[in-house]
Amino acid sequence: MRTKKLIVLLMAMVFTLGVAGLGFSAQEVKGTVLKIAGDKLTIQDSKGKEQTVKVKDMESLKEIKVGDMVSVKDGKVTKESS
């Protein structure tokens, strides 16, 4: 009986952590494009931190070049006005 409770508790914890992880994946990244490699952009934010993000909308990458200010949320790139 004790093992059964432990398994249920463990499954509840795994589910909770999995759902919490989904919330973090929808964060918005803003900054200057440092590198474009296929469907990935390397962006440097205002604090100097570099992040590589995967772009879902490849059509929007045609307008983006290194040095542009962009915003990426949920895989969608938006060019920011300077």
C-alpha positions as CSV (number, residue, x, y, z in Angstrom):
1,M,0.0,0.0,0.0
2,R,2.8,2.4,0.8
3,T,4.5,1.7,-2.5
4,K,1.3,2.5,-4.3
5,K,1.1,5.9,-2.6
6,L,4.7,6.6,-3.4
7,I,4.1,5.9,-7.1
8,V,1.1,8.1,-7.2
9,L,3.0,10.9,-5.6
10,L,5.9,10.5,-8.0
11,M,3.6,10.6,-11.0
12,A,1.9,13.8,-9.7
13,M,5.3,15.5,-9.3
14,V,6.4,14.5,-12.8
15,F,3.2,15.8,-14.3
16,T,3.4,19.1,-12.3
17,L,7.0,19.7,-13.4
18,G,6.2,18.9,-17.0
19,V,3.3,21.4,-17.1
20,A,5.5,24.1,-15.4
21,G,8.2,23.6,-18.1
22,L,5.7,24.4,-20.8
23,G,5.1,27.8,-19.3
24,F,8.8,28.7,-19.5
25,S,9.0,27.7,-23.2
26,A,6.7,30.4,-24.3
27,Q,9.0,33.2,-23.1
28,E,9.8,36.1,-25.5
29,V,13.4,36.7,-26.5
30,K,14.3,40.2,-27.7
31,G,17.7,41.4,-28.9
32,T,20.2,41.8,-31.7
33,V,20.7,39.0,-34.3
34,L,24.2,37.7,-34.1
35,K,23.9,34.6,-36.3
36,I,21.4,32.9,-38.6
37,A,21.9,29.2,-39.2
38,G,19.0,27.4,-41.0
39,D,16.0,27.7,-38.7
40,K,17.9,29.0,-35.7
41,L,18.7,32.5,-34.6
42,T,21.4,33.5,-32.1
43,I,20.3,36.6,-30.3
44,Q,22.1,38.8,-27.9
45,D,19.8,40.6,-25.4
46,S,20.3,44.0,-23.7
47,K,22.3,42.4,-20.9
48,G,24.7,40.7,-23.3
49,K,23.3,37.2,-22.8
50,E,23.2,35.1,-26.0
51,Q,20.3,32.7,-26.7
52,T,19.7,30.5,-29.7
53,V,16.1,30.0,-30.6
54,K,14.4,27.9,-33.2
55,V,12.1,29.7,-35.7
56,K,8.9,28.0,-36.9
57,D,8.0,30.5,-39.6
58,M,10.8,30.3,-42.1
59,E,9.1,32.9,-44.3
60,S,9.8,35.6,-41.7
61,L,13.5,34.9,-41.8
62,K,13.8,36.3,-45.3
63,E,13.4,39.8,-43.9
64,I,15.9,39.3,-41.1
65,K,19.7,39.9,-41.3
66,V,22.6,39.9,-38.8
67,G,22.4,43.1,-36.7
68,D,18.7,43.5,-36.8
69,M,16.7,44.0,-33.6
70,V,14.1,41.2,-33.3
71,S,11.6,39.7,-31.0
72,V,10.9,35.9,-31.0
73,K,7.9,34.4,-29.2
74,D,6.5,30.9,-29.8
75,G,8.9,30.5,-32.8
76,K,7.6,33.6,-34.6
77,V,10.1,36.4,-35.4
78,T,9.2,40.0,-35.5
79,K,11.6,42.7,-36.6
80,E,11.6,45.6,-34.1
81,S,11.7,49.2,-35.2
82,S,15.0,50.9,-34.3
